Amino acid sequence: MSEQQQAISATSAAGTRDEERRALVGRVAATFAAKGYHGGTLESIARESDVDLDALRDHFGDRVAVLLEVLEWHDMQGIPDGYGELTSVLDLYDRMSAEELVEAFLAVARSNADSPGLVQLLSVLTAEAGAPRHPARPALQQRHELLRGIIAQAISARREATGGTTDPLSPEERATAVIATWEGLQTHEALHPRTTDLIALLGHTLRSALELPPRVDTAPDGSDARA
């Protein structure tokens, strides 16, 4: 076999392996979305998801690696094609206006509401990663830092565009408060389903942080309903 043929064969094999990995992640994610996540071993994940245990071990190695890949898969849903790399995702959000950023985050929140099992997975794994040596801790810290950076940059840009702010918090501090509110609202929704309008509350939090005027909707009686 020539070097060119070997290169083509290697590329084809790598592509097939990537497809198999994505398919496994999709199956596991669909199972968590439908049934929730209740902890367990790699073996129980394979059994619940009806996937081959050896395939999971071969592609991921351990339970935490599978769970982190599922969360990454969920985070990337809704991102336009061509924005799969981290720097490109940052660039995508950086090009959004404040209004567009709010709508993008609300779209994520709606997607989360449709997949409560995946939100449960994030909550459980985040709680586990509170232990300093937990293997998921660095990845979840990076996830927070990425989100905080996106929100803080938007807040900074908005303050610069409007000539300042009366907010005593720095952009980073306000972004941290937004993330904590978002995660708290999701926890509240898990414990008290449909007792509050999570999307409206999150929208208000985001718009307040970005110092945007309340969004005006038309209420059923024809009056203005401000969010």
C-alpha angles and dihedrals in degrees: 000000000000123000089252092052090048091052092050091048092049092049091050092049092049090050092051091049092050090050091050090050093050091048091052092049091049092051093049092045091051090051093050091046091054102036105022127233119281102171121253139137133299086260093057091047090053092047095048092046094043093232130134112273093211089053091053091049092047095050102035111013099211145023097262093053090054093049094048091049090051091052091049090049090052092047091053096052109112094021108127118250113274095036099089097117120085096239091049092052089052090049091050093055092041090060093052123098117237090259092050091049091053091051091047092053092045088053088055090049091051090050089051090051089056091051106042091159091064091048087052089052091053092048094049094044092047090052091049091048089060084087106092095230099042109131093228094054099090093048093048091046089053089049090055092045091052093050093044090051093052094049095041091051091051091049091049092049092048093050091049092049093050097044101253142321144254091216109118091206124087117241090257093050092047090048090052090052090051092052092048090050092049093050091044091052090052090051090049090050090051091053097037107028117205095354092117136027099251094183094052093047093048091047090052091049093050095045091048092050091050091042093236121155116258113277112249119221128177111249121218090260091055096254126122117271111195121207 
